[in-house]
Amino acid sequence: MKTNESLKIPRWMFFALGLVLICLGACGIGGKGKFSPEKEYPTDRIERITKVRVPEYKVTKFVYGPSGIDFSDTIHIEFESVPSDELFEKIDELMAANENSGWYTQDSTHYSFSTFWGNGFPAPEGEKEEDDGIFELEIAKGEKAGVITFGCW
C-alpha cells in the first residue's frame, strides 16, 4: 500500500496556505476579532484630533472601501444627544483663532473637520505619523446624525 504517497502534499500548497494566512492576518481577520468603529474612534480620540468633545455615538452604517490609491472607510453615526450649541461655539472659536484648525463650514449649520498626516505632515496629538492617516468629521447643528471618514494614504 502506498499511503505515504497519497499523503504527500506539494510544496506549492504550503506556500499558498502561508500566503493566505498572511493576507488574512494583514486584513485583521486572523484573531484580532471584529472591527469596531466605536472602539477605533472613541469620543476621546475624536477630541484629541478635532479639539472638540462630541457626544457619545453609535454606528448606523459602515461603508468599507478603498478610494483611488488611498484607503478610507466611512461610518454614519447617530449621537446619543444633539450636539450642543456650546460645541459649535467652540468650533467657531477654533476657526477664528486659527485658519488651519481643520474646521470649516459649508453654511451656517453644517460643519466639517478634515486632516491628514504622515509623509512629512505632522500627526495630531496621540497619532503616529508613520500611519499616514486621514480623518474627517461632518456634523450639523440640530442633528443627531454625523459622518466620520478615516483611512490612510
PyMOL commands that set and color helices and strands:
alter all, ss='L'
color gray80, all
select helices_A, chain A and resi 3-7+11-26+37-40+43-50+85-97+129-131
alter helices_A, ss='H'
color red, helices_A
select strands_A, chain A and resi 57-63+66-67+70-79+103-105+110-116+133-140+145-152
alter strands_A, ss='S'
color yellow, strands_A
deselect
rebuild
show_as cartoon
